[in-house]
């Protein structure tokens, strides 16, 4: 079975690689022809070098130099009132010393939306689907892992009057760890419905409900997770105040398990993405959320995250983006755990980057980030420093 999965992954990788090579090799004349035909083809090449003082996100703090090269293609076309976007690419990652961590992560996807000009049209629809390979350090595990994930999601909104609308969304995704049989396959189903009150042309309020199923297999003798999450929220979206835009929501979220060995949890919920533009040169961005999730080794997590970013323009084509963040992660004891107290992580972070647009299609960045993970488990108590420099060219 594992050999079949490896063969399938290899064939998929070669098919995507062939498509990427063909797309990147398209002559400029074809690029112009596609623009004339109401379509646009963008080819992007991005290169990044970084020094990571803690590659595996654990107390061993192993460091290395990483180099990432990402060729990607994106095609977009507007046909009547419908927008179609297609994308594909690959992250080619190479380590200076840890050669066994070298990888190529492919991704491909597409989306469709209607209408592309919503004024005067009371029904709106969008759909998105994609597949990607992911290789990264998992902070819940303290190691780098490989996985692949695919998803499909749709959303629809219908305005019944100038004041009332309803909207709904469907999401389904699966994540596999084909070469890590000690980790669980996970599938997630999410359904949501909102009643929207159109307060004005710039502001809407809503009352919403979301249902989510999150299931893992319980690999290596562990108890599987069969979670059912229910969330009820109220919120507002649009221009919240003069110069303040975004969305905020609050309510309650409950997590229930089919297994009686896992305790149920009910907690307040909050979510926010707010942008304040005090001057033409400055934007302050707040992101916050409280949510449940699962780890690859069949543990439930309750996380609360908040981040504050300042985007400050310092010239015609340059800006900085300092960010401070905090995350509180709690891991309830699993039925097979031998520990006496739950794991608790508190992660505090800071990052800053200098970004530049050298030309319309050429950008660059120099950045630094710091993370302090304070945990009651010694293996997850660590610091990380990351320095990076990157450049991207779009054709």
N, C-alpha and C positions, 0 to 999 in steps of 0.2 A: 504493500500500500504506500509506504513512504517513497519507494522507488518510482511509483506511478506519479505521485505528487511532485517529485523532483523533475521527472520528465515533462509533466504538464507545465510546471513553472519555467523550465528551460525553453520549451517551445513558445510559450507566451512571450518570454523575454526576446527571443529571436524575431518573432513577428513584429513586436513593437519596435525593436531596434531597426528592422528593415524599413518600417513605415517612417520612422524618424529620419533615417538616412536619405530616403527618397524625398521627404518633404524639405529637408535642409538643403538638398542639392538642386531644388527647383531654381531655374534661372530667374533673373530679375524681370524678364519680359513676362513670365507667367504671373509673377507677383502683381505687376501692373494690370495684366488682363483680369485678374480676380477682383481687383479694386474697381475696375470699370463695370464688372458684372455684379455690383452691389455686394461683393464679398471682400474680405480683407484677410490676408495671410500674414501673420507676424512670426518671425523666427527670432528667438532670444537665446543668447549665449551668456551664461553667468559663471564666473570663477570666484572661488572664495578660499582663503587660507586662514587658519585659526590655530591658536595654541590653547588647549584645554587642560587645565591643571587637575581635572578629575573626570576622566573619560567615562568611568563606569558609575558615577554618582554614588559613591560609598566611602567609608572611612579609610580605605586603603589609599585613596587619592593618587591614582596612577595617571601620569600626564603624558601628552604626546602632541605632535603637530598633525593637523588634518588638512587635506586639500580636497575641495569639492568642485566638480565641473558639471554644470547643468545645461545641456542643450534642450530646448523645448520649442514646440510649435503651437500656434493657436489660430484657428480659423473662425471668423465671425461673419454672419450674413443676415441682413434684414430683408425679408420677403413680405411685402405688404405690411401688416401689423405684427408680424412674427419675427422674433430674434432667435437665431440659432448660433450656438458657440460650441466649438470642438477644441479639445486640448490634449496634448501628449508630450511626454518628456522623460528624462532619466536623470537621477542624481548619481554621479560617479564619485564615490568616496574612497580616498586613499589615505592611509596612515603612514607616518614616517617610521615608527618602530613596531607598532602593533599590526603587522601585515595581515594577521588572521582576521582582523576586523574590516578589511577592505570589502566593499560591496557595491552593487549597482541596483538602485531602487527605481523601478519604472512606474510611471503613472499615466493614466489615460482617462478621459471623461468627456462629458458633453452636457449641454443644457438647452432648454427651449423655453421661451416666455412669450406670452400674449396678453395684452398688446404692448408694443414698444412705446406707444404714446397713449397713456391711460386716460387723458382728458376726454370726457364725454362718453367713455365706455364703462359700463357698470359691472362687467364680469372680467376678472383677471385670472390668469393661470400661469404656473411655471412648473418645470420639472427638471431634475438634475440626476445624473447617474455617473458613477466613476469607479475605477479600480486603481489601487496603488500598493506598492511595497513600502514598508516602513522599517528602517533600522535606526534605533536611537537608544539612549540610556533611559531606562524606566526607573523613575525615582521611587516607586513602590517596591521594586525588586532589588535595586542597587546593582544593576548589570545592563549591558547592551543586549537587546534582543531583536530578532527579525520577525516580521509578520507581514501578512497581506490582508487588505481590507477592501471590500466593495460595498457600495451603497446605492440606493435609489430613493428619491424623495420627490413628492409633489405637493403643491399648494394651490388653493383656489380661494378667491374672494369675490363676493357678490354684493353690490350696493343696492339695497332695496329702496332707499330714498335718499334725500340729501342729508339725512341725519343718522340712518341706521344701515349697518352692513354686517355680514357674517363672513367668517373665513375658517378654513380648515386645512390641515396638513397631515401628510402621511410620510413616514420614514421607516426604512428597513435597511439594516446593515449586518454584515458578518465579518468577523476577524479571525484569521487562522494563524497558527504558529506551526507550520508544516515541519520544520526541521527542529522544533523544540517540543517533543512529545510530552514533556512534563508540564506544559502549559495548556490551558483549556481553550478550545474553540468557543467563541462567544457570538451570539446573535441578539440583536436589539430591534424591537418593534416599538414605534412611537406614533400615537394618534393624538391630535389636538383640535380643539374647536373654540372659537372666540366670538363673542358678540361685541360689535364695535359701535361706539357712539361717536359720530363725527361732530365734534364740538365746534370746529371752524375749519377753514381751508388749510390751516397750518397745524392743527392739534386734534388728536383723537384719543379717546379713552376706551378701555376694553375690560371685559370680564371673561376669563378663559379657564379651560380645563384641559389637562394633558394626562394621558394614560401611556405608560411605558412598561414593556416587558423586557427584562434583561436576563439572559440564560447562559450559563456556562456548563461544561460537561462534567467537571469534577475529576480531572485527570489525576493519575498517580495516587489513587485511593482517597482523594480529598472529597469532601461534601460539595456537590454542585450548587451553584447559585440559581435559583428560580425566583427572581424578584419581580414584584408588581408595584410600580410606583404611581401614585396619584397626586396630582398637583392642581390646586385652585389658586388663581391669581387675579389681581386687579392691577391696572397699569395705565400709562399714558405714553404716547409717541408723537413726535413732531417737534414743534417749537414750544418748549416747556416754559421758557421765559425769553425776553429779548436777548439775542446773542447766545442763547442756550438751546441746543437741539439734541435729539436722541430719544432714548426710551428708558423707562423705569417700570418695574413691576414688583409686587410683594404679595405674599399669601402664605399658604401652608403646603407642605409636601410630606406624604407618608410612604414609607417603604414596607411592604409586606412580603414574606417568604412562604413558599409552599411547605418548606420543611419547618416543623415546630421547634427544631433545635437552634434555629437562628432567630434572634429577637427582632420584633418589629420596631420601627422607629418613625416618629412623627416630629418634624421640625419646622420652624418658620422658614419661608423661602424668600429670597430677594435676588433681583437681577437688575443690572443697569449698564447702559452705555450712553454716556453724556459727554457732549462737546461744548465747551464754553470758549467763545472767541472774543476776548476783551479788547484786542487790537487787531489790526490787519496783519501784524507780524507774529501773533501768538495764538496758539490754540491749546487749551487744557482739556485733557481727555481722561474721564473716569470710567473704569470697567470694574464690575463687581458681580459675583454670583455665589450662591450656595447650592450644592447639588450632590447627588449620590452617583457612584460609579462602581465598577468592579476591577479587580486586578487580574493579571493573567494566571495567578496561582489561586484563584477562587476565594478572594476576600472582598468584602464590601467596604467601600470607603465613603466617608462623609467629608466633603471639602468645602471650605469657605475661602474665597479668593477676592482680593481687591488690588487694583493697580492704578497708579496715577502717572500720566505721561504729559510732558510739556513739549509741544512742537514749536520751536522758536526759529523763525526765519532770520538769517544773519546776512543775507545778500540776495541778489537776484536769483541765484541758482544754488544756494546753500542753506542748510538748516540743521539744527541739532534736536535730539529727542530724548532727553533724560527721563528715566522711568524709575519709580520706586514701587515695590510690590510686597505683598504679604499673603501667605497661604497657610491655612490651618487645616491639617488632615488628621482624621480620626479613623482608626481601623478597629471595628468591633471584633471581639474574639470569635473565631470560627469554631464550629462544633468539634473539630479535631485538634484544636490548639492546646498546647500544654502550658502556655503562659498564664500567669495569674492576673495581669493587668493589661488592658488594651494598649496597642502602640499609638503614640501621639507624636506627630511631626509638626514643627512650626518653621516655615521657610520664609526668610526675609531676603529680598533681592534688590539690586540696583543695577541699572545699565545706562549707558550713554553712547551716542553715536554721532559722528559728523558725516552728513550726507551731502552729496554734490551732484548736480546735473551738468555735465560738461558740454553736452549738446542735447538736441531733442531726444535722441535715442541712446545716449550713453550716460550711465549713472555709476556712482561709486560710493563706498562707505568705509569708514574706519570706526570700530566700536570696541567697547569694553563692557563686560558684565560681571557681577559678583553675586554669589548665592551662599547664604548661610543656612544650613539645615540643622535645626536643634531638635533632637529626638531623644526619647527615653529608651531607645535601642541603640547601643554603641555603634553598630555597623552603619546606621543611617545618620550618624552625627558627623557632619563634615562641612568643609568649605569648598567653593569652586570659583576660580578666576578664569575668564575666557576673553582672549584678545582676538579680534578678527579684522580682516581687510578684504573687500570684495569689489567687483566691478561687473557691470552687465551691459550688453550691447544688444539692441533690437534692430532687426532688419525689416 
